Amino acid sequence: MSQHSPNTNPDSPATYVIQVRGRLGPQWDDWFEGMAVAQNDAGDTIITGTVADQAALHGLLRRIRDLGLPLISVIRIDNGDGDPSSSTPEDLP
């Protein structure tokens, strides 16, 4: 479990990268509230985009659960200054 950063407000918009087992096509973008849906080489689906707050994030996770897709990871992208917009999944370790 990661540590909560005092500079991270859970009720502010943030960019997330959510990885699930299985393949979903780009037609699912609207169902995931406009987030980008793509596949990686391992055959998993990567859902990326800005989420308004923690309540919206939990809503997205419920949708994933309702589809029966196993959740692999949920990563909040933050470039360190509170503005996640300039970070990309490639910036992750």
Phi and psi restraints in degrees (value plus and minus 20) as a CYANA .aco file:
   2 SER   PHI    -103.6   -63.6
   2 SER   PSI     137.1   177.1
   3 GLN   PHI     -99.6   -59.6
   3 GLN   PSI     124.9   164.9
   4 HIS   PHI     -99.3   -59.3
   4 HIS   PSI     106.1   146.1
   5 SER   PHI    -104.6   -64.6
   5 SER   PSI     109.7   149.7
   6 PRO   PHI     -83.4   -43.4
   6 PRO   PSI     -37.6     2.4
   7 ASN   PHI    -108.0   -68.0
   7 ASN   PSI     -21.4    18.6
   8 THR   PHI    -122.4   -82.4
   8 THR   PSI      97.8   137.8
   9 ASN   PHI    -114.6   -74.6
   9 ASN   PSI      94.1   134.1
  10 PRO   PHI     -87.5   -47.5
  10 PRO   PSI     -33.7     6.3
  11 ASP   PHI    -119.7   -79.7
  11 ASP   PSI      -5.8    34.2
  12 SER   PHI    -130.5   -90.5
  12 SER   PSI     139.4   179.4
  13 PRO   PHI     -80.4   -40.4
  13 PRO   PSI     124.7   164.7
  14 ALA   PHI    -170.6  -130.6
  14 ALA   PSI     136.5   176.5
  15 THR   PHI    -115.4   -75.4
  15 THR   PSI     114.3   154.3
  16 TYR   PHI    -145.3  -105.3
  16 TYR   PSI     128.9   168.9
  17 VAL   PHI    -138.3   -98.3
  17 VAL   PSI      95.8   135.8
  18 ILE   PHI    -133.9   -93.9
  18 ILE   PSI     104.9   144.9
  19 GLN   PHI    -131.8   -91.8
  19 GLN   PSI     110.8   150.8
  20 VAL   PHI    -148.3  -108.3
  20 VAL   PSI     133.5   173.5
  21 ARG   PHI     -98.7   -58.7
  21 ARG   PSI     113.5   153.5
  22 GLY   PHI      89.9   129.9
  22 GLY   PSI     148.4   188.4
  23 ARG   PHI    -131.0   -91.0
  23 ARG   PSI     109.5   149.5
  24 LEU   PHI    -143.5  -103.5
  24 LEU   PSI     117.0   157.0
  25 GLY   PHI    -103.8   -63.8
  25 GLY   PSI     151.2   191.2
  26 PRO   PHI     -83.3   -43.3
  26 PRO   PSI     -35.1     4.9
  27 GLN   PHI     -84.7   -44.7
  27 GLN   PSI     -33.1     6.9
  28 TRP   PHI    -104.6   -64.6
  28 TRP   PSI     -23.7    16.3
  29 ASP   PHI     -71.3   -31.3
  29 ASP   PSI     -68.9   -28.9
  30 ASP   PHI     -84.8   -44.8
  30 ASP   PSI     -57.5   -17.5
  31 TRP   PHI     -85.5   -45.5
  31 TRP   PSI     -49.1    -9.1
  32 PHE   PHI    -119.4   -79.4
  32 PHE   PSI      14.9    54.9
  33 GLU   PHI      34.5    74.5
  33 GLU   PSI      23.3    63.3
  34 GLY   PHI      61.8   101.8
  34 GLY   PSI     -15.9    24.1
  35 MET   PHI     -91.5   -51.5
  35 MET   PSI     132.8   172.8
  36 ALA   PHI     -97.0   -57.0
  36 ALA   PSI     114.7   154.7
  37 VAL   PHI    -138.0   -98.0
  37 VAL   PSI     102.8   142.8
  38 ALA   PHI    -164.0  -124.0
  38 ALA   PSI     145.0   185.0
  39 GLN   PHI    -130.6   -90.6
  39 GLN   PSI     127.7   167.7
  40 ASN   PHI    -120.2   -80.2
  40 ASN   PSI     157.5   197.5
  41 ASP   PHI     -85.9   -45.9
  41 ASP   PSI     -42.0    -2.0
  42 ALA   PHI    -102.3   -62.3
  42 ALA   PSI     -23.1    16.9
  43 GLY   PHI      69.0   109.0
  43 GLY   PSI      -8.9    31.1
  44 ASP   PHI    -114.3   -74.3
  44 ASP   PSI     143.4   183.4
  45 THR   PHI    -123.9   -83.9
  45 THR   PSI     116.0   156.0
  46 ILE   PHI    -133.3   -93.3
  46 ILE   PSI     102.3   142.3
  47 ILE   PHI    -131.2   -91.2
  47 ILE   PSI      99.1   139.1
  48 THR   PHI    -149.2  -109.2
  48 THR   PSI     118.8   158.8
  49 GLY   PHI     145.3   185.3
  49 GLY   PSI     157.5   197.5
  50 THR   PHI    -107.4   -67.4
  50 THR   PSI     115.1   155.1
  51 VAL   PHI    -136.2   -96.2
  51 VAL   PSI     116.5   156.5
  52 ALA   PHI     -82.4   -42.4
  52 ALA   PSI     -61.5   -21.5
  53 ASP   PHI    -187.6  -147.6
  53 ASP   PSI    -196.0  -156.0
  54 GLN   PHI     -84.1   -44.1
  54 GLN   PSI     -55.7   -15.7
  55 ALA   PHI     -81.9   -41.9
  55 ALA   PSI     -62.1   -22.1
  56 ALA   PHI     -86.4   -46.4
  56 ALA   PSI     -58.1   -18.1
  57 LEU   PHI     -81.8   -41.8
  57 LEU   PSI     -64.8   -24.8
  58 HIS   PHI     -83.7   -43.7
  58 HIS   PSI     -54.8   -14.8
  59 GLY   PHI     -82.2   -42.2
  59 GLY   PSI     -63.3   -23.3
  60 LEU   PHI     -83.9   -43.9
  60 LEU   PSI     -60.6   -20.6
  61 LEU   PHI     -86.2   -46.2
  61 LEU   PSI     -53.6   -13.6
  62 ARG   PHI     -85.3   -45.3
  62 ARG   PSI     -59.5   -19.5
  63 ARG   PHI     -82.0   -42.0
  63 ARG   PSI     -61.5   -21.5
  64 ILE   PHI     -83.0   -43.0
  64 ILE   PSI     -64.0   -24.0
  65 ARG   PHI     -80.7   -40.7
  65 ARG   PSI     -63.5   -23.5
  66 ASP   PHI     -84.5   -44.5
  66 ASP   PSI     -46.8    -6.8
  67 LEU   PHI     -99.4   -59.4
  67 LEU   PSI     -30.7     9.3
  68 GLY   PHI      57.1    97.1
  68 GLY   PSI       0.0    40.0
  69 LEU   PHI    -107.7   -67.7
  69 LEU   PSI     107.3   147.3
  70 PRO   PHI     -86.0   -46.0
  70 PRO   PSI     109.4   149.4
  71 LEU   PHI    -100.3   -60.3
  71 LEU   PSI     107.5   147.5
  72 ILE   PHI    -118.7   -78.7
  72 ILE   PSI     -68.7   -28.7
  73 SER   PHI    -178.4  -138.4
  73 SER   PSI     135.7   175.7
  74 VAL   PHI    -153.0  -113.0
  74 VAL   PSI      98.3   138.3
  75 ILE   PHI    -145.2  -105.2
  75 ILE   PSI     106.3   146.3
  76 ARG   PHI    -107.9   -67.9
  76 ARG   PSI     106.3   146.3
  77 ILE   PHI    -116.2   -76.2
  77 ILE   PSI     105.2   145.2
  78 ASP   PHI    -164.7  -124.7
  78 ASP   PSI     107.4   147.4
  79 ASN   PHI    -103.6   -63.6
  79 ASN   PSI     -13.2    26.8
  80 GLY   PHI      80.6   120.6
  80 GLY   PSI     -36.6     3.4
  81 ASP   PHI    -130.6   -90.6
  81 ASP   PSI      -4.9    35.1
  82 GLY   PHI      66.6   106.6
  82 GLY   PSI     -25.2    14.8
  83 ASP   PHI    -130.9   -90.9
  83 ASP   PSI      81.3   121.3
  84 PRO   PHI     -95.7   -55.7
  84 PRO   PSI     -25.8    14.2
  85 SER   PHI     -86.5   -46.5
  85 SER   PSI     -43.5    -3.5
  86 SER   PHI    -114.6   -74.6
  86 SER   PSI     -18.6    21.4
  87 SER   PHI    -113.0   -73.0
  87 SER   PSI     133.6   173.6
  88 THR   PHI    -153.1  -113.1
  88 THR   PSI     143.6   183.6
  89 PRO   PHI     -76.6   -36.6
  89 PRO   PSI     -46.4    -6.4
  90 GLU   PHI     -89.0   -49.0
  90 GLU   PSI     -38.6     1.4
  91 ASP   PHI     -97.1   -57.1
  91 ASP   PSI     -29.8    10.2
  92 LEU   PHI     -93.7   -53.7
  92 LEU   PSI     129.7   169.7
